[in-house]
Structures are given as C-alpha cells and as structure tokens.
Amino acid sequence: MKNLAKKIKTIRQERNISPLDVARKLAVDLEEVLSWEEGTKEPSVEMLKKLSLVYNISLEAFFKEEEIEREEITNKEEYLCLWCERRFSSSNLAQKDPYPLCFDCQRIKENNYHQFKKGLKKSQEKIKKRAKSNINNTLWLNYIMIISFFLLVLPFTNSFNNYRGYLFILQLYLVISSVNYLTLLHFKGFIYKSARAVLKISFFPLIKLLKHHIKGLIVAIILKAFLGIIFFLLALLGTVLGNLFLLLMSPLAFPFTVFKYRRSVSYESL
C-alpha cells in the first residue's frame, strides 16, 4: 500500500499536476487525494482507472516500477504562441495548426475577425449605395439622350452619325461612372482588406475576400458586355427609324423637288 501511495504521488509530481487539480478532475475531495498519497487510504480499482486517465498512463503503471520511466509525459510539452511569443503548456493550447496560439490570443483573433466582418459589411453597403446612385444617374441621362433625339434631332434630319456620337458620349459616361467605378472599388477594397486580413487575422478571410471581389469583377464585365449590346441595338434602332422617317416624308418633299426642277429648266431656256 505504501508503494502504491508513493507511485501515485510520484506520477502526479512528474506530470506537474497539483492535488487540487486531481481532485477536481476526479470530482472528489482534496483530502481524499491526499489520503491516497499518504497511504492512509487506498483508492478503489475504478478510481485508479480514472486516475490513470488523468495521468495519461496505463493502469499497470501504478504497480510496476519500470512502467513509470517508459511513459511519455505529454503534459510537459511546451509551445510558443505566434502572436504574444509566450511559452505555454498543452493545457493552454487553443490552436496547434497551422500555427500555435494560446487561449488569450485566440479570443483576440476571434474578436478581431468579428469586428472586421462587421466593418466589411458596412463598406459593402456603402459601395452598393454609391453604385446604385451612379447607375440611376446614368439611366436618367440615357432617357434624356433618347428623348432629346426623338424630339429634336430625328424630325429634322437623318442624323445617324450624330446619334452615334450621342451614344458614344453616353457610353463613355456609363463606363466611367458605373462599370469602371465598380471595378476600381472592388480592386481597391480587395487590396486594402486583404492586407488587413493578412496582418491582423489569418489567410481564411483573405480567401473569402478574393472570392467576393472576383465575383464583383465578373459582374462588372458582364455589365459592360450587356451595355455594349444595348447600345448596338439602339444604334440599329436609330438607323431604322431615321430611314423610315425619310421614307415617310419623301412624298411631301416631291412637289418641292418638281418645282425646283421646273424653275431650273425655265432659266436654261432663256
């Protein structure tokens, strides 16, 4: 019994565990643990099994002298925290891969990530509002250009070239104010936020940001292609309407053409 008490105490000391920690893990009183180490009381077989799990050894190690020397003491393994550069034991290990972190730094990391995610959401909402305002202004300009063409330009002349010039100016405004604006915002936001992700958090948010901004660039390219198709169709429509207008107005212009021709003939006869 004295050898068993000595083994229990020796193994506990080698594991660098206090009697109070042993009592808490086994859900027993501190006096109970001290009585086992002093030899005044012997633990049951079931309690020895639980104690072997706490010490990370086999049950036979309490009864064999050489077993203690062969056991690997894993609780003494130390780690270096990547953030605070403090050394800590495995009991304070919050993250091992891809780099070790203690519990304190892990909490800071999670708080930073939540704050970063909240700020990212606000910045995305601002970008959407500004982009929506730009696109709305562009659409109004588009309506004004089309209405002014039908009211002012089309009734007087077949100005397909002028209309094409309007379309070019309108398209240039669209590109500068909406498509390139969105692309630039996505690119600047990606550079800034990915730098924050690398410096303060980890590479996991960087992957999410990369996916987000790639989607934004794809949307900008699709929008540019869509606008190009719309302008092409509008140019065709302007050409058709202009020629149709000339065709409809040609009967009205015929009498003036005949009168001018007769006058020129009469002058030549003189």
SULBELQUI-V973595 format. One record per residue. N is the residue number from 1. RES is the residue in one letter. NEAR is the number of other ideal C-beta (glycine too) atoms within 10 Angstrom. Layout:
n=N res=RES near=NEAR
n=N res=RES near=NEAR
This chain:
n=1 res=M near=10
n=2 res=K near=8
n=3 res=N near=11
n=4 res=L near=16
n=5 res=A near=19
n=6 res=K near=12
n=7 res=K near=19
n=8 res=I near=22
n=9 res=K near=17
n=10 res=T near=13
n=11 res=I near=22
n=12 res=R near=20
n=13 res=Q near=12
n=14 res=E near=16
n=15 res=R near=18
n=16 res=N near=12
n=17 res=I near=16
n=18 res=S near=12
n=19 res=P near=17
n=20 res=L near=10
n=21 res=D near=15
n=22 res=V near=23
n=23 res=A near=16
n=24 res=R near=13
n=25 res=K near=13
n=26 res=L near=16
n=27 res=A near=7
n=28 res=V near=15
n=29 res=D near=10
n=30 res=L near=13
n=31 res=E near=12
n=32 res=E near=15
n=33 res=V near=25
n=34 res=L near=15
n=35 res=S near=15
n=36 res=W near=24
n=37 res=E near=19
n=38 res=E near=12
n=39 res=G near=15
n=40 res=T near=11
n=41 res=K near=14
n=42 res=E near=13
n=43 res=P near=20
n=44 res=S near=8
n=45 res=V near=7
n=46 res=E near=8
n=47 res=M near=15
n=48 res=L near=17
n=49 res=K near=11
n=50 res=K near=16
n=51 res=L near=21
n=52 res=S near=16
n=53 res=L near=12
n=54 res=V near=16
n=55 res=Y near=21
n=56 res=N near=14
n=57 res=I near=21
n=58 res=S near=13
n=59 res=L near=13
n=60 res=E near=9
n=61 res=A near=19
n=62 res=F near=20
n=63 res=F near=12
n=64 res=K near=12
n=65 res=E near=10
n=66 res=E near=7
n=67 res=E near=16
n=68 res=I near=16
n=69 res=E near=9
n=70 res=R near=10
n=71 res=E near=15
n=72 res=E near=9
n=73 res=I near=14
n=74 res=T near=10
n=75 res=N near=14
n=76 res=K near=11
n=77 res=E near=10
n=78 res=E near=10
n=79 res=Y near=18
n=80 res=L near=12
n=81 res=C near=21
n=82 res=L near=13
n=83 res=W near=14
n=84 res=C near=13
n=85 res=E near=8
n=86 res=R near=12
n=87 res=R near=12
n=88 res=F near=19
n=89 res=S near=14
n=90 res=S near=13
n=91 res=S near=10
n=92 res=N near=15
n=93 res=L near=17
n=94 res=A near=16
n=95 res=Q near=17
n=96 res=K near=10
n=97 res=D near=5
n=98 res=P near=8
n=99 res=Y near=12
n=100 res=P near=19
n=101 res=L near=22
n=102 res=C near=22
n=103 res=F near=14
n=104 res=D near=15
n=105 res=C near=19
n=106 res=Q near=16
n=107 res=R near=12
n=108 res=I near=15
n=109 res=K near=17
n=110 res=E near=12
n=111 res=N near=10
n=112 res=N near=15
n=113 res=Y near=16
n=114 res=H near=10
n=115 res=Q near=12
n=116 res=F near=17
n=117 res=K near=12
n=118 res=K near=10
n=119 res=G near=12
n=120 res=L near=18
n=121 res=K near=9
n=122 res=K near=9
n=123 res=S near=14
n=124 res=Q near=14
n=125 res=E near=10
n=126 res=K near=10
n=127 res=I near=16
n=128 res=K near=11
n=129 res=K near=10
n=130 res=R near=13
n=131 res=A near=18
n=132 res=K near=11
n=133 res=S near=11
n=134 res=N near=18
n=135 res=I near=17
n=136 res=N near=11
n=137 res=N near=13
n=138 res=T near=19
n=139 res=L near=12
n=140 res=W near=10
n=141 res=L near=15
n=142 res=N near=19
n=143 res=Y near=10
n=144 res=I near=11
n=145 res=M near=16
n=146 res=I near=17
n=147 res=I near=10
n=148 res=S near=12
n=149 res=F near=19
n=150 res=F near=12
n=151 res=L near=9
n=152 res=L near=10
n=153 res=V near=17
n=154 res=L near=18
n=155 res=P near=9
n=156 res=F near=8
n=157 res=T near=11
n=158 res=N near=18
n=159 res=S near=16
n=160 res=F near=18
n=161 res=N near=8
n=162 res=N near=15
n=163 res=Y near=23
n=164 res=R near=15
n=165 res=G near=11
n=166 res=Y near=19
n=167 res=L near=20
n=168 res=F near=12
n=169 res=I near=12
n=170 res=L near=19
n=171 res=Q near=18
n=172 res=L near=10
n=173 res=Y near=16
n=174 res=L near=24
n=175 res=V near=17
n=176 res=I near=12
n=177 res=S near=17
n=178 res=S near=22
n=179 res=V near=24
n=180 res=N near=13
n=181 res=Y near=18
n=182 res=L near=22
n=183 res=T near=19
n=184 res=L near=11
n=185 res=L near=19
n=186 res=H near=20
n=187 res=F near=14
n=188 res=K near=11
n=189 res=G near=18
n=190 res=F near=18
n=191 res=I near=11
n=192 res=Y near=12
n=193 res=K near=20
n=194 res=S near=17
n=195 res=A near=11
n=196 res=R near=16
n=197 res=A near=21
n=198 res=V near=12
n=199 res=L near=7
n=200 res=K near=14
n=201 res=I near=17
n=202 res=S near=16
n=203 res=F near=11
n=204 res=F near=9
n=205 res=P near=20
n=206 res=L near=17
n=207 res=I near=12
n=208 res=K near=13
n=209 res=L near=19
n=210 res=L near=14
n=211 res=K near=10
n=212 res=H near=15
n=213 res=H near=20
n=214 res=I near=12
n=215 res=K near=11
n=216 res=G near=20
n=217 res=L near=14
n=218 res=I near=11
n=219 res=V near=14
n=220 res=A near=21
n=221 res=I near=12
n=222 res=I near=11
n=223 res=L near=17
n=224 res=K near=17
n=225 res=A near=11
n=226 res=F near=11
n=227 res=L near=18
n=228 res=G near=13
n=229 res=I near=9
n=230 res=I near=14
n=231 res=F near=17
n=232 res=F near=11
n=233 res=L near=10
n=234 res=L near=20
n=235 res=A near=16
n=236 res=L near=11
n=237 res=L near=12
n=238 res=G near=23
n=239 res=T near=14
n=240 res=V near=11
n=241 res=L near=16
n=242 res=G near=19
n=243 res=N near=12
n=244 res=L near=11
n=245 res=F near=15
n=246 res=L near=12
n=247 res=L near=9
n=248 res=L near=9
n=249 res=M near=12
n=250 res=S near=10
n=251 res=P near=8
n=252 res=L near=8
n=253 res=A near=9
n=254 res=F near=10
n=255 res=P near=9
n=256 res=F near=9
n=257 res=T near=10
n=258 res=V near=9
n=259 res=F near=10
n=260 res=K near=10
n=261 res=Y near=10
n=262 res=R near=10
n=263 res=R near=10
n=264 res=S near=9
n=265 res=V near=9
n=266 res=S near=9
n=267 res=Y near=8
n=268 res=E near=7
n=269 res=S near=5
n=270 res=L near=4
